[in-house]
Amino acid sequence: MVGALLAAAGGLLDAYTYLSRGGVFANAETGNMVLFGICLIQGQWRRAAGYLLPILAFALGVLAAEFIREHHRSGPRYHWRHTVLLAEIAVLCVVAFLPRGEWDPAANTLVAFVCALQVETFRKVRGNPFATTMCTGNLRSGTEAIYHALTGGKRTSVEKGLCYYAVIACFIAGAALGAWLTGLAPQRAVLGAAGFQLAAFGLMCQKGRQA
């Protein structure tokens, strides 16, 4: 359930930055790298910088997640992942108050940082590697598992494939919700993703109390 909530948050964030913050994909940086290269060859230096900043912020987010993991003292009920989630929520709340327009590069940079924290911190669901802020790898792994289920008849492969496709469905649902929320509140729609993350935080705390 935590993975589903975070995937929905990831989809919402991508829809938000694309629709409300200047057509930038803050979750997966491959698209931004392509657009960065295009802007460079066209001599659009300022626009190129708008794509470069999220790329650098994503790298910084990975470093920050690793730093928290190595230096955080985790207890039986409170894990380093809890701290990362709280940091993500706090940053998204800041983004919600950044005016649209000239502040879009800052908003995209912060969202990219959040996405890097999330993808680096939450890397498995039911023991299988997955991503909550991008779905190309999930699509590959899920389809591969379905193939092995069809050709080998393994029930575990069926469950694995369906798990990946469920994550993809949650990501798409989050993107759809993000588009709807952006239409209602273009600047503060990002708080929807913070809401999903807060729900995931609560579930993680509940599991910690039951352990």
N, CA and C of each residue as an Amber inpcrd file, in Angstrom:
protein
   633
   0.8220000  -1.2040000   0.0000000   0.0000000   0.0000000   0.0000000
   0.8670000   1.2690000   0.0000000   1.9800000   1.2100000   0.7370000
   2.8960000   2.3470000   0.7620000   3.4240000   2.6210000  -0.6440000
   3.7990000   1.5520000  -1.3540000   4.2880000   1.7080000  -2.7210000
   3.2520000   2.3240000  -3.6310000   1.9840000   1.9200000  -3.4640000
   0.9050000   2.4670000  -4.2860000   0.7290000   3.9570000  -4.0370000
   0.7690000   4.3700000  -2.7760000   0.6130000   5.7790000  -2.4270000
   1.7620000   6.6180000  -2.9910000   2.9680000   6.0910000  -2.8950000
   4.1230000   6.8390000  -3.3840000   4.1320000   6.9040000  -4.9190000
   3.6710000   5.8350000  -5.5710000   3.5650000   5.8700000  -7.0310000
   2.5420000   6.9110000  -7.4710000   1.4250000   6.9900000  -6.7550000
   0.4190000   8.0170000  -7.0630000   1.0040000   9.4070000  -6.8780000
   1.7910000   9.5880000  -5.8300000   2.4550000  10.8790000  -5.6100000
   3.4140000  11.1960000  -6.7420000   4.1500000  10.1750000  -7.2130000
   5.0790000  10.3850000  -8.3150000   4.3820000  10.8150000  -9.5870000
   3.2740000  10.1620000  -9.9190000   2.5180000  10.5510000 -11.1110000
   1.9620000  11.9520000 -11.0010000   1.4720000  12.2930000  -9.8200000
   0.9160000  13.6250000  -9.6020000   1.9840000  14.6990000  -9.7750000
   3.1720000  14.4470000  -9.2610000   4.2510000  15.4340000  -9.3540000
   4.6690000  15.6760000 -10.8020000   4.7140000  14.6120000 -11.6000000
   5.0890000  14.7850000 -13.0050000   4.0380000  15.6020000 -13.7460000
   2.7660000  15.3100000 -13.4890000   1.7030000  16.0810000 -14.1240000
   1.7570000  17.5440000 -13.6870000   2.0320000  17.7570000 -12.4120000
   2.0690000  19.1150000 -11.8630000   3.1640000  19.9590000 -12.5070000
   4.3850000  19.4330000 -12.5460000   5.4780000  20.2390000 -13.0960000
   5.3170000  20.4530000 -14.5950000   4.7600000  19.4740000 -15.2860000
   4.5820000  19.6180000 -16.7330000   3.4700000  20.6150000 -17.0700000
   2.3590000  20.5130000 -16.3680000   1.2070000  21.3510000 -16.6890000
   1.2670000  22.7380000 -16.0550000   1.8770000  22.8240000 -14.8720000
   1.8040000  24.0750000 -14.1200000   3.1270000  24.8110000 -13.9900000
   4.2360000  24.1190000 -14.2840000   5.5410000  24.7340000 -14.0470000
   6.4380000  24.7500000 -15.2790000   5.8420000  24.9860000 -16.4360000
   6.6610000  25.2580000 -17.6230000   7.0290000  24.0650000 -18.4740000
   6.2950000  22.9530000 -18.3870000   6.5520000  21.8160000 -19.2670000
   7.8120000  21.0470000 -18.9550000   8.1800000  20.9950000 -17.6760000
   9.3740000  20.2730000 -17.2460000   8.9540000  18.9870000 -16.5510000
   9.6580000  17.8790000 -16.8550000   9.4380000  16.6260000 -16.1470000
  10.4260000  16.5510000 -14.9910000   9.9290000  16.6410000 -13.7770000
  10.8240000  16.6820000 -12.6270000  11.1020000  15.3030000 -12.0480000
  10.3720000  14.2720000 -12.4800000  10.5430000  12.9420000 -11.8960000
  11.6820000  12.1590000 -12.5200000  11.5890000  11.9120000 -13.8110000
  12.6070000  11.1680000 -14.5380000  13.3890000  12.1540000 -15.4000000
  14.6860000  12.1350000 -15.2670000  15.4860000  13.1910000 -15.8800000
  15.9010000  12.9100000 -17.3180000  15.5680000  11.7470000 -17.8530000
  15.9470000  11.4480000 -19.2330000  15.3510000  12.4570000 -20.2060000
  14.0480000  12.7470000 -20.0280000  13.4040000  13.7290000 -20.8990000
  14.0340000  15.0980000 -20.7860000  14.3760000  15.4910000 -19.5660000
  15.0160000  16.7940000 -19.3740000  16.3980000  16.8380000 -20.0140000
  17.1100000  15.7040000 -19.9780000  18.4330000  15.6570000 -20.6210000
  18.3110000  15.8370000 -22.1320000  17.2860000  15.2030000 -22.7150000
  17.0590000  15.3560000 -24.1540000  16.7240000  16.8120000 -24.4880000
  15.8010000  17.3970000 -23.7230000  15.4080000  18.7860000 -23.9620000
  16.5710000  19.7450000 -23.7030000  17.4160000  19.4300000 -22.7370000
  18.6030000  20.2380000 -22.4550000  19.5330000  20.2530000 -23.6630000
  19.7540000  19.0540000 -24.2360000  20.6090000  18.9740000 -25.4140000
  20.0340000  19.7310000 -26.5980000  18.7220000  19.6340000 -26.7940000
  18.0670000  20.3400000 -27.8910000  18.2180000  21.8480000 -27.7320000
  18.0010000  22.3280000 -26.5070000  18.1240000  23.7690000 -26.2560000
  19.5530000  24.2600000 -26.4670000  20.5310000  23.4230000 -26.1110000
  21.9300000  23.8110000 -26.3120000  22.2370000  24.0010000 -27.7900000
  21.8100000  23.0440000 -28.6150000  22.1300000  23.1240000 -30.0410000
  21.3800000  24.2720000 -30.7060000  20.2360000  24.6660000 -30.1230000
  19.4470000  25.7770000 -30.6650000  19.8730000  27.1210000 -30.0870000
  20.8240000  27.0920000 -29.1540000  21.3020000  28.3260000 -28.5610000
  20.3440000  28.9720000 -27.5800000  19.4060000  28.2010000 -27.0520000
  18.4400000  28.7290000 -26.0810000  18.9960000  28.4950000 -24.6660000
  19.9420000  29.3440000 -24.2950000  20.7090000  29.1100000 -23.0730000
  19.8570000  29.1970000 -21.8090000  18.9830000  30.1710000 -21.7570000
  18.1640000  30.3300000 -20.5480000  17.2040000  29.1490000 -20.3860000
  16.6170000  28.7240000 -21.4880000  15.7100000  27.5840000 -21.4150000
  16.4800000  26.3030000 -21.0800000  17.6890000  26.1930000 -21.5840000
  18.5220000  25.0300000 -21.2790000  18.8070000  24.9480000 -19.7850000
  19.0570000  26.1080000 -19.1790000  19.3130000  26.1320000 -17.7330000
  18.0950000  25.6360000 -16.9500000  16.9050000  25.9170000 -17.4790000
  15.6890000  25.4620000 -16.8200000  15.5730000  23.9480000 -16.7840000
  16.1860000  23.2720000 -17.7530000  16.1900000  21.8150000 -17.7630000
  17.3830000  21.2480000 -16.9870000  18.4760000  21.9980000 -16.9560000
  19.6670000  21.5160000 -16.2590000  19.4740000  21.5060000 -14.7450000
  18.7950000  22.5190000 -14.2160000  18.6340000  22.6180000 -12.7650000
  17.9570000  21.3890000 -12.1500000  16.8440000  20.8850000 -12.7090000
  16.2470000  19.6750000 -12.1350000  17.1770000  18.4630000 -12.2070000
  17.9830000  18.3810000 -13.2590000  18.9260000  17.2630000 -13.3860000
  19.9250000  17.2840000 -12.2380000  20.4850000  18.4640000 -11.9790000
  21.4440000  18.6080000 -10.8870000  20.7790000  18.3810000  -9.5260000
  19.5410000  18.8710000  -9.3830000  18.8190000  18.6910000  -8.1250000
  18.5240000  17.2230000  -7.8700000  18.2350000  16.4750000  -8.9250000
  17.9810000  15.0430000  -8.7780000  19.2290000  14.3410000  -8.2460000
  20.3750000  14.6670000  -8.8200000  21.6300000  14.0790000  -8.3480000
  21.8780000  14.4420000  -6.8880000  21.5900000  15.6890000  -6.5290000
  21.7690000  16.1270000  -5.1440000  20.8260000  15.3740000  -4.2110000
  19.5960000  15.0980000  -4.6800000  18.6360000  14.3580000  -3.8680000
  19.1020000  12.9480000  -3.5660000  19.7230000  12.3060000  -4.5430000
  20.2750000  10.9620000  -4.3190000  21.3630000  11.0140000  -3.2370000
  22.2280000  12.0150000  -3.3300000  23.2830000  12.1700000  -2.3250000
  22.6870000  12.4190000  -0.9410000  21.6500000  13.2340000  -0.8830000
  21.0220000  13.5430000   0.4020000  20.3810000  12.3070000   1.0150000
  19.7180000  11.4890000   0.1940000  19.0950000  10.2680000   0.7010000
  20.1380000   9.3150000   1.2700000  21.2420000   9.1770000   0.5720000
  22.3090000   8.3030000   1.0560000  22.9320000   8.8410000   2.3370000
  23.0470000  10.1550000   2.4180000  23.6060000  10.7600000   3.6350000
  22.7020000  10.4920000   4.8360000  21.3890000  10.6630000   4.6390000
  20.4350000  10.3990000   5.7230000  20.4810000   8.9350000   6.1300000
  20.5480000   8.0500000   5.1520000  20.5820000   6.6140000   5.4510000
  21.7980000   6.2370000   6.2820000  22.9420000   6.8260000   5.9640000
  24.1740000   6.4580000   6.6490000  24.3010000   7.0890000   8.0290000
  23.6810000   8.2480000   8.2300000  23.8950000   8.9780000   9.4840000
  22.6840000   8.9930000  10.4060000  21.5780000   8.4200000   9.9550000
  20.3660000   8.4270000  10.7790000  20.3880000   7.2550000  11.7520000
  19.9990000   7.5230000  12.9750000  19.8940000   6.4550000  13.9730000
  18.4630000   5.9470000  14.0040000  18.2470000   4.7840000  13.4120000
  16.9010000   4.2380000  13.3210000  16.5590000   3.4250000  14.5640000
  15.3140000   3.5480000  14.9980000  14.8200000   2.7750000  16.1210000
  13.8470000   1.7180000  15.6520000  13.2700000   0.9630000  16.5740000
  12.3220000  -0.0960000  16.1830000  11.0520000   0.4410000  15.5390000
  10.6690000   1.6840000  15.8510000   9.4380000   2.2560000  15.3080000
   9.6690000   3.4040000  14.3450000  10.8710000   3.9330000  14.3450000
  11.1470000   5.0980000  13.4940000  12.3930000   4.8190000  12.6700000
  12.2010000   4.7430000  11.3590000  13.2570000   4.3750000  10.4260000
  13.7580000   5.6150000   9.7020000  14.9090000   5.5000000   9.0740000
  15.4390000   6.6410000   8.3220000  14.5140000   7.0250000   7.1680000
  13.7370000   6.0640000   6.6860000  12.7970000   6.3780000   5.6180000
  11.6900000   7.3270000   6.1010000  11.3470000   7.2440000   7.3800000
  10.3770000   8.1990000   7.9310000  10.8990000   9.6320000   7.7940000
  12.1710000   9.8080000   8.1300000  12.7830000  11.1430000   8.0440000
  12.7770000  11.6550000   6.6100000  13.0940000  10.7840000   5.6610000
  13.0910000  11.1810000   4.2540000  11.7010000  11.6330000   3.8250000
  10.6740000  10.8780000   4.2140000   9.3050000  11.2440000   3.8450000
   8.9070000  12.5990000   4.4220000   9.2630000  12.8350000   5.6640000
   8.9470000  14.1300000   6.2740000   9.6640000  15.2570000   5.5400000
  10.8940000  15.0100000   5.1220000  11.6380000  16.0170000   4.3590000
  10.9550000  16.2900000   3.0170000  10.4840000  15.2330000   2.3580000
   9.7810000  15.4030000   1.0920000   8.5320000  16.2550000   1.2710000
   7.7480000  15.9410000   2.2890000   6.5080000  16.6760000   2.5420000
   6.7990000  18.1530000   2.8030000   7.8310000  18.4180000   3.6050000
   8.1840000  19.7990000   3.9330000   8.5850000  20.5770000   2.6810000
   9.3800000  19.9550000   1.8030000   9.8130000  20.6420000   0.5820000
   8.6350000  20.9120000  -0.3420000   7.7250000  19.9620000  -0.4690000
   6.5600000  20.1690000  -1.3380000   5.6470000  21.2660000  -0.8000000
   5.5790000  21.4070000   0.5030000   4.7970000  22.4990000   1.0840000
   5.4090000  23.8520000   0.7150000   6.7340000  23.9070000   0.6450000
   7.4090000  25.1330000   0.2080000   7.0680000  25.4220000  -1.2490000
   7.1080000  24.3720000  -2.0890000   6.7970000  24.5370000  -3.5190000
   5.3990000  25.1190000  -3.7070000   4.4590000  24.6760000  -2.8750000
   3.0690000  25.1260000  -3.0000000   2.9150000  26.6340000  -2.8340000
   3.8870000  27.2760000  -2.1990000   3.7940000  28.7140000  -1.9550000
   4.7100000  29.5320000  -2.8740000   5.3630000  28.8600000  -3.8320000
   6.1830000  29.5840000  -4.8110000   5.2970000  30.0300000  -5.9680000
   5.2180000  31.3300000  -6.2360000   4.3610000  31.8190000  -7.3260000
   4.7600000  31.2160000  -8.6700000   3.7780000  31.0250000  -9.5270000
   4.0400000  30.5030000 -10.8620000   4.6840000  31.5810000 -11.7200000
   5.4190000  31.1370000 -12.7190000   6.0740000  32.0790000 -13.6160000
   7.5650000  32.1130000 -13.3740000   8.0600000  33.2030000 -12.8400000
   9.4960000  33.3450000 -12.6520000  10.0450000  32.3910000 -11.5960000
   9.1800000  31.8590000 -10.7320000   9.6280000  30.9230000  -9.6990000
   9.5430000  29.4730000 -10.1550000   9.1140000  29.2240000 -11.3800000
   8.9800000  27.8500000 -11.8590000  10.2900000  27.0650000 -11.8210000
  11.4280000  27.6420000 -12.2280000  12.6740000  26.8770000 -12.1490000
  12.9960000  26.4200000 -10.7270000  12.7300000  27.2780000  -9.7490000
  12.9790000  26.8960000  -8.3540000  12.0350000  25.7740000  -7.9330000
  10.7610000  25.8790000  -8.3460000   9.7820000  24.8450000  -8.0090000
  10.1740000  23.5120000  -8.6310000  10.5640000  23.5120000  -9.8910000
  10.9610000  22.2770000 -10.5650000  12.2110000  21.6720000  -9.9450000
  13.1210000  22.5250000  -9.5390000  14.3420000  22.0540000  -8.8920000
  14.0240000  21.3530000  -7.5760000  13.1370000  21.9420000  -6.7900000
  12.7680000  21.3390000  -5.5050000  11.9970000  20.0390000  -5.6960000
  11.1040000  20.0010000  -6.6790000  10.3470000  18.7700000  -6.9390000
  11.2860000  17.6630000  -7.4110000  12.2470000  17.9940000  -8.2490000
  13.2240000  16.9960000  -8.6990000  14.0210000  16.4560000  -7.5160000
  14.3620000  17.3310000  -6.5890000  15.0770000  16.9140000  -5.3760000
  14.2360000  15.9240000  -4.5790000  12.9450000  16.2370000  -4.4380000
  12.0250000  15.3530000  -3.7120000  11.9250000  14.0000000  -4.4020000
  11.7900000  14.0030000  -5.7110000  11.6560000  12.7530000  -6.4550000
  12.9000000  11.8840000  -6.3170000  14.0670000  12.5130000  -6.2930000
  15.3010000  11.7590000  -6.1070000  15.3530000  11.1370000  -4.7140000
  14.9470000  11.9020000  -3.7010000  14.8770000  11.3440000  -2.3530000
  13.9930000  10.1010000  -2.3290000  12.8490000  10.2060000  -2.9980000
  11.8700000   9.1180000  -2.9570000  12.3500000   7.8910000  -3.7140000
  12.8540000   8.0900000  -4.9270000  13.2490000   6.9430000  -5.7390000
  14.4710000   6.2480000  -5.1620000  15.3190000   6.9800000  -4.4710000
  16.5070000   6.3790000  -3.8580000  16.1650000   5.6720000  -2.5630000
  15.1290000   6.1240000  -1.8720000  14.7850000   5.5870000  -0.5570000
  13.8560000   4.3820000  -0.6410000  12.8890000   4.4470000  -1.5430000
  11.8940000   3.3760000  -1.6570000  12.1350000   2.6320000  -2.9670000
  12.8390000   1.5200000  -2.8620000  13.3240000   0.8330000  -4.0580000
  12.7570000  -0.5740000  -4.2310000  11.9540000  -1.0240000  -3.2850000
  11.3880000  -2.3660000  -3.3890000   9.9380000  -2.3830000  -2.9340000
   9.1350000  -3.2360000  -3.5640000   7.7800000  -3.5110000  -3.1170000
   7.6170000  -5.0330000  -3.1340000   7.2760000  -5.5790000  -1.9810000
   7.1610000  -7.0320000  -1.8150000   8.4270000  -7.7480000  -2.2600000
   9.5650000  -7.1370000  -1.9780000  10.8530000  -7.7420000  -2.2940000
  11.3220000  -7.5400000  -3.7190000  10.5220000  -6.8920000  -4.5630000
  10.8950000  -6.6860000  -5.9650000  11.3390000  -5.2450000  -6.1980000
  12.4270000  -5.0490000  -6.9400000  12.8730000  -3.6860000  -7.2490000
  11.8070000  -2.9390000  -8.0520000  11.5610000  -1.6860000  -7.6990000
  10.5980000  -0.8820000  -8.4390000  10.9180000   0.5870000  -8.2260000
  10.2590000   1.4410000  -9.0110000  10.4420000   2.8850000  -8.8740000
   9.0820000   3.5360000  -8.7170000   9.0130000   4.5900000  -7.9140000
   7.7380000   5.2640000  -7.6720000   7.6080000   6.5670000  -8.4370000
   8.6740000   7.0330000  -9.0630000   8.6090000   8.3170000  -9.7610000
   8.8140000   8.1820000 -11.2690000   8.9700000   6.9670000 -11.7550000
   9.1190000   6.6940000 -13.1870000   8.6800000   5.2550000 -13.4240000
   8.2290000   4.9430000 -14.6220000   7.6190000   3.6260000 -14.8260000
   8.1980000   2.8020000 -15.9650000   9.2100000   3.2750000 -16.6480000
   9.7760000   2.4910000 -17.7400000  10.3360000   1.1640000 -17.2250000
  11.0960000   1.2180000 -16.1500000  11.6480000   0.0000000 -15.5630000
  10.5600000  -0.9160000 -15.0250000   9.5170000  -0.3160000 -14.4220000
   8.4080000  -1.1160000 -13.9190000   7.6870000  -1.8340000 -15.0600000
   7.5090000  -1.1470000 -16.1690000   6.8500000  -1.7410000 -17.3270000
   7.6640000  -2.9070000 -17.8720000   8.9700000  -2.7200000 -17.9480000
   9.8440000  -3.8030000 -18.4290000   9.7800000  -5.0100000 -17.5000000
   9.9490000  -4.7700000 -16.1940000   9.9700000  -5.8680000 -15.2300000
   8.6260000  -6.5850000 -15.1540000   7.5330000  -5.8050000 -15.1810000
   6.2080000  -6.4000000 -15.1150000   5.9090000  -7.2560000 -16.3320000
   6.2490000  -6.7560000 -17.5280000   6.0010000  -7.5070000 -18.7560000
   6.8670000  -8.7590000 -18.8090000   8.0940000  -8.6540000 -18.3490000
   8.9840000  -9.8140000 -18.2930000   8.4110000 -10.8920000 -17.3820000
   7.8920000 -10.4750000 -16.2270000   7.3130000 -11.4310000 -15.2830000
   6.0800000 -12.1100000 -15.8740000   5.2440000 -11.3400000 -16.5800000
   4.0600000 -11.9140000 -17.2140000   4.4640000 -12.9300000 -18.2830000
   5.5050000 -12.6330000 -19.0250000   5.9860000 -13.5740000 -20.0380000
   6.3830000 -14.8940000 -19.3940000   7.1610000 -14.8210000 -18.3160000
   7.5930000 -16.0460000 -17.6350000   6.4020000 -16.7840000 -17.0290000
   5.3850000 -16.0400000 -16.6220000   4.1880000 -16.6910000 -16.0920000
   3.4500000 -17.4540000 -17.1920000   3.3750000 -16.8620000 -18.3810000
   2.6690000 -17.4950000 -19.4850000   3.4280000 -18.6870000 -20.0580000
   4.7530000 -18.5850000 -20.0710000   5.5450000 -19.6570000 -20.6690000
   5.9590000 -20.7140000 -19.6620000   6.0630000 -20.3190000 -18.3900000
   6.5080000 -21.2830000 -17.3730000   5.4360000 -21.6700000 -16.3780000
   4.3190000 -20.9530000 -16.3950000   3.2270000 -21.2770000 -15.4880000
   3.5280000 -21.0450000 -14.0230000   4.4430000 -20.1380000 -13.7210000
   4.8040000 -19.8770000 -12.3240000   3.8510000 -18.8570000 -11.7100000
   3.2300000 -19.2410000 -10.6090000   2.2900000 -18.3360000  -9.9560000
   2.9990000 -17.1100000  -9.3940000   4.2180000 -17.3210000  -8.9230000
   4.9710000 -16.1950000  -8.3690000   5.2390000 -15.1420000  -9.4300000
   5.4340000 -15.5820000 -10.6690000   5.6640000 -14.6350000 -11.7580000
   4.4080000 -13.8390000 -12.0600000   3.2440000 -14.5010000 -11.9660000
   1.9830000 -13.7950000 -12.1690000   1.8090000 -12.7000000 -11.1240000
   2.0230000 -13.0480000  -9.8680000   1.8740000 -12.0860000  -8.7820000
   2.8690000 -10.9390000  -8.9260000   4.0860000 -11.2680000  -9.3270000
   5.1170000 -10.2480000  -9.5110000   4.7230000  -9.2890000 -10.6310000
   4.2600000  -9.8480000 -11.7520000   3.8590000  -9.0110000 -12.8800000
   2.6890000  -8.1120000 -12.5340000   1.6980000  -8.6710000 -11.8510000
   0.5320000  -7.8810000 -11.4700000   0.9100000  -6.7810000 -10.4840000
   1.8680000  -7.0580000  -9.6280000   2.3320000  -6.0500000  -8.6720000
   2.9370000  -4.8510000  -9.4020000   3.7670000  -5.1320000 -10.3940000
   4.3660000  -4.0530000 -11.1790000   3.2970000  -3.2460000 -11.9220000
   2.3400000  -3.9490000 -12.5170000   1.2960000  -3.2470000 -13.2640000
   0.3800000  -2.4580000 -12.3360000   0.2210000  -2.9300000 -11.1110000
  -0.5720000  -2.1720000 -10.1380000   0.1260000  -0.8550000  -9.7920000
   1.4430000  -0.9020000  -9.6510000   2.2090000   0.3120000  -9.3900000
   2.0700000   1.2890000 -10.5570000   2.1390000   0.7630000 -11.7790000
   1.9760000   1.6110000 -12.9660000   0.5900000   2.2470000 -12.9810000
  -0.4280000   1.4620000 -12.6450000  -1.7960000   1.9860000 -12.6230000
  -1.9310000   3.1070000 -11.5980000  -1.2970000   2.9420000 -10.4470000
  -1.3370000   3.9880000  -9.4150000  -0.6220000   5.2400000  -9.8890000
   0.4790000   5.0710000 -10.6080000   1.2140000   6.2120000 -11.1530000
   0.3310000   6.9890000 -12.1300000  -0.3390000   6.2570000 -13.0340000
  -1.2200000   6.9040000 -14.0150000  -2.3830000   7.5950000 -13.3220000
  -2.9510000   6.9320000 -12.3090000  -4.0590000   7.5360000 -11.5660000
  -3.6040000   8.8170000 -10.8760000  -2.3790000   8.8000000 -10.3300000
  -1.8410000   9.9970000  -9.7040000  -1.6520000  11.1200000 -10.7050000
  -1.1980000  10.7720000 -11.9170000  -1.0250000  11.7860000 -12.9660000
  -2.3720000  12.3840000 -13.3580000  -3.3940000  11.5260000 -13.4770000
  -4.7270000  12.0200000 -13.8200000  -5.2640000  12.9450000 -12.7310000
  -5.0710000  12.5440000 -11.4880000  -5.5020000  13.3880000 -10.3760000
  -4.7310000  14.7020000 -10.3750000  -3.4320000  14.6200000 -10.6800000
  -2.6160000  15.8250000 -10.7330000  -3.1000000  16.7950000 -11.7890000
  -3.5030000  16.2640000 -12.9480000  -4.0340000  17.1250000 -14.0090000
  -5.3250000  17.8000000 -13.5520000  -6.1630000  17.0550000 -12.8710000
  -7.4280000  17.6130000 -12.3870000  -7.1910000  18.6800000 -11.3250000
  -6.3060000  18.3710000 -10.3670000  -6.0200000  19.3260000  -9.3040000
  -5.3410000  20.5830000  -9.8500000  -4.4820000  20.4010000 -10.8460000
  -3.7990000  21.5490000 -11.4320000  -4.8000000  22.4810000 -12.1110000
  -5.8450000  21.8980000 -12.6970000  -6.8870000  22.7180000 -13.2780000
  -7.6380000  23.5260000 -12.2340000  -7.7730000  22.9790000 -11.0410000
  -8.4830000  23.6700000  -9.9620000  -7.5900000  24.6700000  -9.2270000
  -6.3590000  24.2460000  -8.9370000  -5.4340000  25.0870000  -8.1670000
  -4.0310000  24.9130000  -8.7420000  -3.7110000  25.6290000  -9.8220000
  -2.4500000  25.4170000 -10.5360000  -1.1980000  25.4870000  -9.6650000
  -1.1790000  26.3610000  -8.6920000   0.0200000  26.5170000  -7.8700000
   0.0970000  25.4930000  -6.7450000  -1.0090000  25.2380000  -6.0770000
  -0.9910000  24.4190000  -4.8660000  -1.4140000  22.9680000  -5.0850000
  -1.6010000  22.5670000  -6.3310000  -1.9680000  21.1770000  -6.6110000
  -0.9170000  20.2010000  -6.1050000   0.3060000  20.6740000  -5.9620000
   1.4030000  19.8220000  -5.4880000   1.1390000  19.2720000  -4.0790000
   0.2680000  19.9330000  -3.3380000  -0.0500000  19.4480000  -1.9930000
  -0.7650000  18.0980000  -2.0330000  -1.3500000  17.7570000  -3.1730000
  -1.9520000  16.4320000  -3.3160000  -0.9080000  15.3380000  -3.1690000
   0.2720000  15.5560000  -3.7410000   1.3570000  14.5840000  -3.6080000
   1.8320000  14.4990000  -2.1630000   1.9000000  15.6520000  -1.5040000
   2.2810000  15.6630000  -0.0850000   1.2660000  14.8790000   0.7440000
  -0.0070000  14.9430000   0.3480000  -1.0390000  14.1830000   1.0370000
  -0.8220000  12.6860000   0.8990000  -0.4780000  12.2320000  -0.3010000
  -0.1750000  10.8140000  -0.5060000   1.0240000  10.3930000   0.3390000
   2.0340000  11.2430000   0.3860000   3.2240000  10.9160000   1.1690000
   2.9230000  10.8900000   2.6630000   2.0670000  11.7890000   3.1000000
   1.6730000  11.7950000   4.5060000   0.9160000  10.5150000   4.8580000
   0.0510000  10.0560000   3.9560000  -0.6650000   8.7980000   4.1870000
   0.3080000   7.6250000   4.2450000   1.3250000   7.6350000   3.3740000
   2.3420000   6.5810000   3.4020000   3.1180000   6.6190000   4.7130000
   3.4200000   7.8240000   5.1720000   4.1190000   7.9820000   6.4560000
   3.2930000   7.3760000   7.5910000   1.9850000   7.6500000   7.5840000
   1.1240000   7.0970000   8.6190000   1.0760000   5.5850000   8.5960000
   1.0190000   4.9950000   7.4060000   1.0210000   3.5410000   7.2890000
   2.3190000   2.9470000   7.8020000   3.4270000   3.6110000   7.4820000
   4.7240000   3.1140000   7.9520000   4.8160000   3.1730000   9.4760000
   4.2730000   4.2300000  10.0540000   4.2790000   4.3420000  11.5180000
   3.3910000   3.2650000  12.1450000   2.2600000   2.9750000  11.5020000
   1.3610000   1.9520000  11.9890000   2.0420000   0.5770000  11.9740000
   2.7540000   0.2840000  10.9030000   3.4760000  -0.9770000  10.8130000
   4.5670000  -1.0520000  11.8670000   5.2070000   0.1020000  12.1540000
   6.2400000   0.1200000  13.1700000   5.6880000  -0.1870000  14.5500000
   4.4920000   0.3070000  14.8600000   3.8750000   0.0410000  16.1690000
   3.4470000  -1.4180000  16.2970000   3.1150000  -2.0400000  15.1510000
   2.6770000  -3.4250000  15.1950000   3.8390000  -4.4040000  15.2600000
   5.0280000  -3.9290000  14.9130000   6.1960000  -4.8080000  14.8840000
   6.6330000  -5.1930000  16.2940000
